[in-house]
Each structure stands twice: as structure tokens, then as C-alpha cells.
Amino acid sequence: MIRGVGARGNPPCKRQKTTHGSFSRIGERPDTQETVTGKRRLRIQHAHHPAGVSATMTSRLGGNLQLASITGGLATIASTVSFAPQAWRVIKTRDTRDLSAGTYAITVCGFSLWLVYGLMLGAWPLLVSNGVCLLLSAFILAMILLSPAAKQAVADSLDPEME
């Protein structure tokens, strides 16, 4: 517990250090905290705000977090679905000559890291969207790296109508 001076010259108050390195007054509401410099700010509760949304961002949005959530959801759907046409094209044509193994290797690494990040945060939207993207991009990478005979066998098992 630390003895400090209150804001605007108020009498000293008892403060305690939080787990985030800032200070909160004993008995104060849990949604506010005082930084080391003494400035007050809103503490974000992860259960009420999507990952990465700060109080500053929320106020800049004019409090319209619902519109931001809808926009984020649509962006997630578009990003996740964007790999499906390429994966389907690889299955249908069995052709990966024009695809870059390096690009897909980096993409797979990126989605793997996003998946780990989502696990660390316990954020299921990150886990689901990046898990789907990881599966699709890893499939495309595997098809790029497979021999023509193995590529044909995989594609035949997924789309047997092709000769």
C-alpha cells in the first residue's frame, strides 16, 4: 500500500498498486484507476470490450461500439472466407504452379501466431477465425509442396468427379 497525494491537491489517500502497474484508491470503483503520473483514466474490462479496443478508441467512435463490432465481424468473415476460393481452385484444377510456397509459408506462420495469441487471451473469435484461415492456408501450402501424384490423390479424395 502506498500513501499518495490526491488529485487537485486533495488530502492524501491510501492507494494500492494493481497488477497492471498502475494505482487504484482503496475502496474505489473497479472501473477506474490512477496511473503512476496521477492522471485518472478508465480501466477497460475485457468482458465488455473486444480485444484491442481502448477507452480512447471507444470515445472516438462516439460510443458507437455496436457499429464497430458489426464492421469487425464483417471484416472477419471476409478475411476468413477469402482463402476458400483458392483452396477450391487447387482441388478442382490440381494446379499450384502460380502459387508462391514462401507466401503461404509466411501466411501459415502468421495464422499460427494469431491462434496462439487467441489461446493466450482466451478469445474464441480469434481462435475460430484464425483456426479456419490456418486450416485453409495450410492445405494450400501442403498442396503446393506435394508431388503431382500425391496432389492428385488428395484432390481425388476431396473431389472424386474430376478425372
Residue pairs with C-beta under 8 A, 6 or more apart in sequence:
1 14
1 15
1 16
1 26
2 14
2 15
2 16
2 17
2 23
3 12
3 14
3 15
4 12
4 13
4 15
4 23
4 38
5 12
5 38
6 12
6 13
7 34
7 38
7 40
13 25
13 26
14 25
14 26
15 23
15 24
15 25
15 26
15 34
16 23
16 24
16 26
17 23
18 24
18 33
20 33
20 43
21 36
22 33
22 34
22 35
22 36
23 33
23 34
23 35
23 36
24 30
24 32
24 33
24 34
25 34
30 43
31 42
31 43
31 45
32 40
32 41
32 42
32 43
33 40
33 41
33 43
34 40
34 41
35 41
41 55
42 55
44 53
44 54
44 55
46 121
49 58
49 65
50 68
50 69
50 72
50 125
51 121
51 123
51 126
53 65
53 68
58 65
61 67
61 68
76 125
76 129
79 129
79 133
80 129
80 132
80 133
83 133
83 136
83 137
83 140
84 136
86 99
86 136
86 140
87 136
87 139
87 140
90 96
90 99
90 139
90 140
90 143
90 155
91 155
91 158
91 159
92 155
92 159
92 162
94 148
94 151
94 152
94 155
94 162
96 140
96 143
96 144
96 151
99 140
99 144
100 144
101 141
101 144
101 145
104 137
104 140
104 141
104 144
105 141
107 137
107 141
108 134
108 137
108 138
108 141
111 130
111 133
111 134
111 137
112 134
114 126
114 130
114 133
114 134
115 126
115 127
115 130
115 131
115 134
117 126
118 124
118 125
118 126
118 127
118 130
119 127
142 154
143 151
143 154
143 155
146 154
155 162
156 162
